[in-house]
Every structure is written in structure tokens, then in C-alpha cells.
Amino acid sequence: MIIVHTPSDGGEVERFDVKTVRSSEASRIATHLTEKMSWPETKKALADEDPDAMRCVAFVLKCRTSPGLRLGDFDPMVADLAVRLDRKEIEDWAEVAAGTIPLIDKPELVQMQTSMIIDEADDKDHARLVVERLLAGKFPPDLSGATPDPSSPTAEESTNSEVSSSGSSLTSSTSTDEPSTT
């Protein structure tokens, strides 16, 4: 999960990757929450976009770069905070969906589900790509019995230096386990 802080006053958008929370930070988060939630409860509250949970996690992660920051100084409007799915969470969703979408006989229901997952993604371009592959029946990739193409260069032999056009955020992985389509 990624907490996205988009200040309504036009300030810089900040992204906080929940997967990077350290144990000591999880303890600190729990002490800041009025409900004194455990870490699993906090993660569930984040999935529900609980404002206290989003604020406290974002605050503790923001303290990494602003150690003198006080909780009272970080009080964004609720509408300025959102929880988005990271690239791995999108791929995990697609793995499950790959088994269930073929069973759905209403195209409008599939369209609604795939639109929702794209809306919930932090990296919408990646989510669109995953959904396209899913709907084309190419997700997850079938690697069983795959034989490498002898004409394809190995990772060590590859000299491709093209710049990625991915719009991925700095907090999400830019590498994929997907086979190259070029």
C-alpha cells in the first residue's frame, strides 16, 4: 500500500510506502493512534482509508526526512490523503482475478472490477498494462515448460539502454518479472 498525500494547497505530492515501515516505526504508529491498534489492525484501517491511520503512518514515514516534525504539525485534510495499491498488490489481485474473471458471464461486471482496480492503483499505467494482459488471457505468464529463445540475448549479453517510459513512482519497484515483449 502507498499512502498518497496530495496537498489541496498545491504543495508537492508525497508518497509513503507502507511496506517500508520498520518495527520501531510500527510501535511509534501504534502509540500515536487513539485506538492503540496493533500493526495488523493498522494495515486493515489503512485499507479502509481510516484518516487517523493514514495520517499516523504518513507522519512517521515523513519523520525520516524531517526528524523534528511533530504530529501536530502534520495535519493534512482528510481529502488530501488516499491509500493506493502498489505494483505487487496489483499483480497479486490479477493472479486471483485470472482464475475468477473467466467465470463471470457479465462483461459489464468485469469492466467495473477492472476499472476499480485501476482507480485504486498508485501506478495506473502499470495497472492498465496488467489488466490488458489479464483480459487477453496472458496473466499470469505461463512459464511452465517455457524454453528460452536461443536467439534472445541473456541478461548479461543484453545491451538495451533504452530509457523506460514507465510512469512508476519512486516508491514502487520499476523492475518486473515479466518477460520482455520486444
C-alpha positions in Angstrom: 0.0 0.0 0.0 1.1 3.5 -0.8 -0.3 6.5 1.2 -0.5 9.4 -1.2 -0.6 12.9 0.3 -1.9 15.4 -2.3 -2.0 18.8 -0.6 -5.0 20.8 -1.7 -3.0 24.0 -1.4 -0.9 22.9 -4.4 2.1 21.6 -2.5 4.3 18.7 -3.6 2.6 15.3 -3.7 4.2 12.8 -1.3 4.1 9.0 -1.4 4.7 6.8 1.6 5.3 3.1 1.0 3.7 1.2 3.9 5.9 -1.8 3.1 8.9 0.2 4.3 7.7 0.7 7.9 10.2 -0.6 10.3 9.3 -2.4 13.6 10.2 0.5 15.7 8.1 2.8 13.4 5.1 0.4 13.7 5.4 0.7 17.5 5.5 4.5 17.2 2.5 4.5 14.9 0.5 2.4 17.4 1.3 4.9 20.2 0.0 7.8 18.0 -3.3 6.1 17.2 -6.1 6.9 19.6 -7.3 3.3 19.4 -3.8 1.9 20.1 -4.2 -0.5 17.2 -1.8 -3.4 16.5 0.1 -3.3 13.3 -2.3 -5.8 11.5 -5.2 -3.7 12.7 -3.4 -0.6 11.4 -2.9 -2.2 8.0 -6.6 -3.0 7.9 -7.5 0.5 8.9 -5.3 1.8 6.0 -7.1 -0.5 3.6 -10.3 1.2 4.9 -8.7 4.6 4.4 -9.0 5.4 8.1 -7.9 9.1 8.4 -6.0 8.5 11.7 -4.2 5.5 10.4 -3.2 7.3 7.1 -2.0 10.4 9.0 0.0 8.5 11.6 1.7 6.2 9.1 2.5 9.1 6.8 3.7 11.2 9.7 6.1 8.5 11.0 7.5 7.9 7.5 7.8 11.6 6.9 9.9 11.9 10.1 12.6 10.0 8.3 13.4 13.1 6.2 12.0 15.7 8.7 13.1 14.3 12.1 12.0 17.4 14.0 8.4 17.2 12.7 5.7 16.9 15.4 2.4 15.1 14.8 0.5 18.4 15.5 2.5 20.0 12.6 1.3 17.3 10.1 -2.4 17.7 9.9 -3.5 17.3 6.3 -7.1 17.5 5.3 -8.7 14.1 5.0 -9.4 14.6 1.3 -5.7 15.1 0.8 -4.8 11.6 1.9 -5.5 8.4 0.0 -4.3 4.8 0.0 -3.3 3.3 -3.3 -2.2 -0.2 -4.3 1.4 -0.7 -5.2 2.6 -2.7 -8.2 2.9 -6.0 -6.4 -0.6 -5.7 -4.9 -2.0 -5.1 -8.5 -0.2 -8.2 -9.7 -1.4 -10.2 -6.7 -5.0 -9.1 -7.5 -4.5 -10.1 -11.1 -3.4 -13.6 -10.2 -6.6 -14.1 -8.3 -8.7 -12.4 -10.9 -7.2 -14.7 -13.6 -9.0 -17.6 -12.1 -12.3 -15.8 -11.5 -12.8 -13.5 -14.5 -13.3 -16.3 -17.0 -16.2 -17.5 -14.8 -18.0 -14.1 -15.0 -20.6 -14.1 -17.7 -21.4 -10.3 -17.5 -18.9 -8.2 -19.3 -20.1 -5.0 -17.5 -19.2 -6.7 -14.2 -15.6 -7.4 -15.4 -15.4 -3.8 -16.7 -16.5 -2.5 -13.3 -13.9 -4.6 -11.5 -11.0 -3.8 -13.7 -11.9 -0.1 -13.7 -12.0 -0.1 -9.8 -8.5 -1.8 -9.6 -7.1 0.8 -12.0 -8.6 3.6 -9.9 -7.1 2.1 -6.7 -3.6 1.8 -8.2 -0.7 4.2 -7.5 0.9 3.3 -10.8 -2.1 3.5 -13.1 -0.1 2.8 -16.3 1.2 -0.5 -14.7 -2.3 -1.4 -13.6 -3.7 -0.8 -17.1 -1.0 -3.0 -18.6 -1.7 -5.8 -16.1 -5.5 -5.5 -16.8 -4.9 -5.6 -20.5 -2.7 -8.7 -20.1 -5.3 -10.3 -17.8 -8.2 -9.7 -20.2 -6.1 -11.0 -23.1 -5.6 -14.2 -21.1 -1.8 -13.6 -20.7 -1.7 -13.2 -16.9 -0.1 -14.7 -15.0 2.5 -15.6 -17.6 2.8 -19.4 -18.1 6.4 -20.1 -17.5 6.0 -23.9 -17.1 7.7 -25.7 -19.9 8.9 -22.5 -21.5 12.1 -22.9 -23.3 14.4 -19.9 -23.8 14.7 -18.5 -27.3 18.3 -19.2 -28.3 18.3 -16.1 -30.5 17.4 -13.9 -27.5 20.3 -12.3 -25.6 20.7 -13.2 -21.9 20.6 -10.5 -19.3 24.4 -10.4 -19.4 24.5 -10.1 -23.2 21.8 -7.5 -23.5 22.9 -4.1 -24.4 19.5 -2.4 -24.5 19.9 1.0 -22.9 16.5 2.5 -23.8 15.0 4.7 -21.1 11.9 3.3 -19.6 8.7 5.2 -20.3 7.0 3.8 -17.2 5.3 6.4 -15.0 6.1 4.4 -11.9 6.6 6.3 -8.7 9.9 6.5 -6.8 8.4 4.3 -4.1 7.4 1.4 -6.3 9.6 -1.1 -8.0 10.5 -0.3 -11.6 11.6 -3.8 -12.3 9.3 -6.6 -13.3 9.4 -10.3 -13.5 7.5 -10.1 -16.8 9.2 -11.5 -20.0 10.2 -8.9 -22.5 7.8 -8.2 -25.3 10.5 -6.8 -27.7 
